[in-house]
């Protein structure tokens, strides 16, 4: 009887010290110009990829934080370079604001809404 209890106690104790998992919010970035290349100083913290569409405009970027920390995203355009410091925390990601880049959070949960029922035939006159 002692062995199963002891084994359950050890498993419970080990599970108590496993770090909690946090989900980070992904972002979609819209730029005014086509992006040539994006470089992250630490790909273990945050990654960014250009979203290629049918029109091949290359003005949308998907940013995916992976773990907590600080990094710098460097956006290379044809005529300029923009560096953005990024701080990834457990519950939010903080970007330095720039006028040429617009950040859109894409992991927003859907909002519930109710569709009104159509009127009954008797009510229409």
Secondary structure, DSSP 8 states (H G I E B T S, - for coil): -HHHHHHHHHHHHHHHTS--------EEEEESS---EEEES-TTTEEEEEE--TT----EEEEEE-SSEEEEEEEE-SS-EEEEEEEE-SS-EEE---SSEEEEE---------------TTT--
